[in-house]
């Protein structure tokens, strides 16, 4: 994190693949992060249910 793509990828083939992936119009930031958002929401729900069942 915080490095250039070529430095992070370490070789030409990986760098080319990263740029190809990032320029793909069929994939959006929302598509990539949707699994993370869903998992986070499930953890929040589980925590909220767990606290609701605790005595005051």
C-alpha angles and dihedrals in degrees: 000000000000093000129109117266094248091051093047093046094048097204141050097250093052091045092052091048092050093051091046090052094047093050094050107119092198092067122066134189088250091055092051095046099038093093091052092049092049093048091047091051090050091051091050091050092049091049092047091051091047092053093045090059095051118098115254 
